Amino acid sequence: MASRRTDFPPVRACLFDMDGLLLDSEDKYTICTNAMLAKYNRPPLPWSIKAQLQGRPGPAAGEILREWAQLPIPLEEYQSELYALQLEHFPTCKPLPGVEELLGNLSGAKNEKGEKVHIALATSSTTTNFGLKTAHLEELFSVFEGHRRVLGDDPRVPKGRGKPLPDIYLVALKTINASLEPGEKEIKPEECLVFEDSVPGVEAGRRAGMRVAWIPHPELHKEYDGRQAEVLAGRTGEGGPEDMHQLGEIDDGWADYLRSLEGFPYEKYGIVVE
């Protein structure tokens, strides 16, 4: 077990996942997926499989699901039928509890050193799906400047390097550093706080050398009962054997579990809100 670090610098950048973290879109994914499974006489999606799908780019998630479900149709046909259902359900996405207050507070926040706190979005959702989920929530997402939105099909993220690999969060930090005000020092990974609900997403944040706040669906938390410390360290094996040196250690203090985004503990991360 690692010694628990407590001397972190105050946070200067907050990097957000979207599905299941800011929006209830993970529930919409489940509705659509279960409709597809029922159509082909397969059982509903269990959390043991959903946990592997969350946070991953669409093609990777689709392959995992198809292999588990043994659907009698090609992947392309499955994705086409699924997309038709998503067109119906994604525009009904709503912000999860605490999201509006948190984003509102962070949009003008500074840290305890008086440095501005920057925010960026890092989601595996493609441009098309992002539009479907957020077109009716423009005001909420206006806190993320256009160039600080890193989506699943963003050319700045190398192909095949989606979560649980760290690239999307490193790119999000790069977009912030490229647009700092004159006089602002470059932000380091350890000055970043990643907000994630998924297990692959937590691993991506840890591999990026960043602190992580894990806010999982209650059923996902239950699925990892007894293994939550592994999740927080990024050590569930989601990312495979490569770059193991990038992972955390059990109880090293870099990641925390939060039940909800409501009542967020700003002071724990050195953030001051007006």
C-alpha positions in Angstrom: 0.0 0.0 0.0 1.3 3.4 -0.9 1.8 6.2 1.6 -1.2 8.5 1.3 -0.3 11.9 -0.3 -1.9 15.0 1.4 0.3 17.8 0.1 -1.4 18.4 -3.3 -1.2 21.8 -4.9 -4.6 23.6 -5.2 -6.6 22.6 -8.3 -6.2 24.9 -11.3 -8.2 22.8 -13.8 -11.3 20.7 -13.6 -11.8 18.2 -16.5 -15.2 16.7 -17.0 -16.6 13.5 -18.4 -20.2 13.9 -19.6 -22.3 10.7 -19.9 -23.5 9.5 -16.5 -21.5 12.4 -14.8 -23.1 15.6 -16.1 -26.1 14.0 -17.8 -28.4 11.1 -17.2 -27.4 9.8 -20.7 -26.1 6.5 -19.3 -29.7 5.6 -18.4 -30.7 6.4 -22.0 -28.0 4.1 -23.3 -29.3 1.3 -21.1 -32.9 1.9 -22.3 -31.8 1.7 -26.0 -29.5 -1.3 -25.5 -32.1 -3.3 -23.6 -34.6 -2.6 -26.4 -32.1 -4.0 -28.9 -31.4 -7.1 -26.7 -35.1 -7.8 -26.2 -35.6 -7.5 -30.0 -33.1 -10.4 -30.5 -34.3 -12.4 -27.5 -31.3 -11.7 -25.3 -31.4 -10.9 -21.5 -31.2 -7.3 -20.3 -27.8 -5.7 -19.9 -26.2 -6.6 -16.5 -24.0 -4.0 -14.7 -21.0 -6.4 -14.9 -21.1 -5.7 -18.7 -22.3 -2.1 -18.6 -19.3 -1.3 -16.4 -17.0 -2.3 -19.2 -18.9 -0.2 -21.8 -19.1 3.0 -19.8 -16.6 5.7 -20.8 -15.3 3.9 -23.8 -15.5 5.1 -27.5 -18.6 3.7 -29.3 -16.8 1.1 -31.5 -14.9 -0.4 -28.6 -18.1 -0.5 -26.4 -20.1 -2.0 -29.3 -17.6 -4.8 -29.8 -17.7 -5.7 -26.1 -21.5 -5.8 -26.1 -21.8 -7.7 -29.3 -19.3 -10.4 -28.1 -21.2 -10.8 -24.8 -24.7 -10.7 -26.3 -23.8 -12.9 -29.3 -26.2 -11.0 -31.5 -27.1 -12.6 -34.8 -26.4 -9.4 -36.8 -23.2 -7.6 -38.0 -21.8 -4.8 -35.8 -22.7 -2.2 -38.4 -26.4 -3.3 -38.5 -26.5 -3.3 -34.7 -25.1 0.2 -34.5 -27.5 1.4 -37.1 -30.6 0.0 -35.3 -29.2 1.3 -32.0 -28.7 4.8 -33.4 -32.3 5.0 -34.5 -33.3 4.4 -30.8 -30.8 6.9 -29.6 -32.2 9.6 -31.9 -35.4 9.2 -30.0 -34.0 9.1 -26.4 -30.9 11.3 -26.3 -32.7 14.6 -26.8 -34.5 13.9 -23.5 -31.2 13.9 -21.4 -31.3 15.9 -18.2 -28.5 17.3 -15.9 -27.8 15.1 -12.9 -28.2 16.4 -9.3 -25.7 19.1 -8.4 -24.4 19.6 -11.9 -25.9 23.1 -12.7 -24.7 24.5 -9.3 -21.2 23.0 -9.7 -20.6 24.3 -13.2 -22.0 27.6 -12.3 -19.7 27.9 -9.3 -16.6 26.8 -11.2 -17.1 29.1 -14.1 -15.9 32.0 -11.9 -13.9 30.2 -9.3 -10.3 30.7 -8.2 -8.1 28.5 -6.0 -6.8 29.4 -2.6 -3.7 31.0 -4.2 -5.9 33.3 -6.2 -5.3 31.5 -9.5 -8.2 31.1 -11.9 -9.8 27.6 -12.1 -10.2 26.5 -15.7 -12.6 23.9 -17.0 -12.7 21.6 -20.0 -14.9 18.7 -21.3 -13.4 15.3 -22.2 -16.1 12.9 -23.4 -16.1 9.8 -25.5 -19.4 11.0 -27.2 -18.9 11.8 -30.8 -19.8 15.2 -32.2 -23.2 13.9 -33.5 -24.2 12.2 -30.2 -22.9 15.2 -28.2 -25.3 17.4 -30.3 -28.2 15.1 -29.7 -27.7 15.1 -25.9 -27.0 18.8 -25.4 -28.8 20.9 -28.1 -31.5 21.6 -25.6 -29.0 22.4 -22.9 -26.9 25.1 -24.6 -26.8 27.4 -21.6 -25.5 24.6 -19.3 -22.7 23.6 -21.7 -21.8 27.2 -22.6 -19.3 27.1 -19.7 -17.1 24.9 -21.9 -15.5 27.0 -24.5 -15.6 25.4 -28.0 -11.8 24.7 -28.2 -12.0 23.2 -24.7 -14.5 20.5 -25.7 -12.7 17.3 -26.5 -15.1 14.8 -28.0 -14.8 11.1 -28.9 -14.1 11.8 -32.6 -11.8 14.8 -32.0 -8.8 14.5 -34.3 -6.6 15.8 -31.5 -7.0 12.4 -29.8 -5.0 9.7 -31.6 -7.3 7.0 -33.2 -7.7 4.0 -30.9 -6.5 5.9 -27.9 -9.8 6.5 -26.1 -10.5 5.8 -22.4 -9.1 4.0 -20.4 -6.0 5.4 -22.0 -5.0 8.9 -20.8 -4.9 10.7 -24.1 -8.3 12.5 -24.0 -7.5 14.1 -20.6 -4.0 15.1 -21.7 -5.4 16.7 -24.8 -8.0 18.5 -22.6 -5.2 19.9 -20.4 -3.3 20.9 -23.5 -6.3 22.9 -24.8 -6.4 24.8 -21.5 -2.7 25.5 -21.5 -2.8 26.7 -25.1 -5.3 29.4 -24.1 -4.2 30.7 -20.8 -4.1 34.4 -20.1 -0.8 36.3 -20.3 1.1 35.7 -17.0 -0.6 32.4 -16.1 1.8 29.6 -15.6 1.3 26.3 -17.5 -0.9 23.9 -15.6 0.6 20.6 -14.6 -1.3 17.3 -14.5 -1.2 17.1 -10.7 -3.0 20.4 -10.6 -6.0 18.9 -12.5 -9.1 17.3 -11.1 -10.9 14.8 -13.3 -14.6 14.2 -12.7 -15.6 10.7 -13.8 -18.4 8.2 -13.3 -17.0 5.2 -15.2 -14.2 2.8 -14.2 -12.3 3.2 -17.6 -12.6 6.9 -17.1 -11.1 6.9 -13.6 -8.2 4.8 -15.1 -7.7 7.4 -17.9 -7.5 10.2 -15.3 -5.0 8.3 -13.2 -2.9 7.3 -16.2 -2.8 11.0 -17.1 -1.2 11.8 -13.7 -4.2 13.7 -12.5 -6.4 13.7 -9.3 -9.8 12.1 -9.8 -13.3 12.4 -8.2 -15.3 9.2 -8.9 -19.0 9.7 -8.8 -20.4 6.4 -10.0 -24.0 5.3 -10.5 -25.1 3.5 -7.3 -25.4 0.2 -9.2 -21.9 0.6 -10.5 -20.5 1.3 -7.1 -22.3 -1.9 -5.9 -20.8 -3.9 -8.8 -17.3 -3.0 -7.5 -18.1 -3.7 -3.9 -14.9 -4.5 -2.1 -12.8 -3.3 -5.1 -13.5 0.4 -4.9 -9.9 1.1 -3.8 -8.7 -0.7 -7.0 -11.0 1.6 -9.1 -9.6 4.7 -7.4 -6.0 3.6 -8.1 -6.9 2.7 -11.7 -5.9 -0.9 -11.1 -8.9 -2.9 -12.3 -7.1 -4.0 -15.4 -9.4 -2.1 -17.9 -6.5 -0.6 -19.8 -4.4 -3.8 -20.2 -0.8 -4.3 -19.3 0.8 -1.3 -21.2 2.1 1.7 -19.3 1.6 0.1 -15.9 3.9 2.7 -14.4 1.2 5.3 -15.1 -1.2 3.7 -12.7 -1.8 4.7 -9.1 -1.3 2.7 -5.9 -4.0 1.6 -3.5 -5.0 4.4 -1.1 -2.4 6.8 -2.5 -4.7 9.8 -1.9 -5.0 10.9 -5.6 -8.6 9.8 -6.1 -11.8 10.1 -4.0 -15.3 8.5 -4.1 -18.2 11.0 -4.0 -21.8 9.8 -3.7 -23.1 12.8 -5.7 -22.0 16.2 -7.2 -24.4 17.8 -4.7 -22.6 19.6 -1.9 -19.2 19.3 -3.6 -16.3 19.8 -1.2 -14.5 22.7 -2.9 -12.1 23.3 0.0 -10.8 19.7 -0.2 -9.3 20.7 -3.6 -8.2 24.2 -2.6 -11.0 25.8 -4.7 -12.7 29.0 -3.5 -16.1 30.0 -4.8 -17.8 33.3 -4.3 
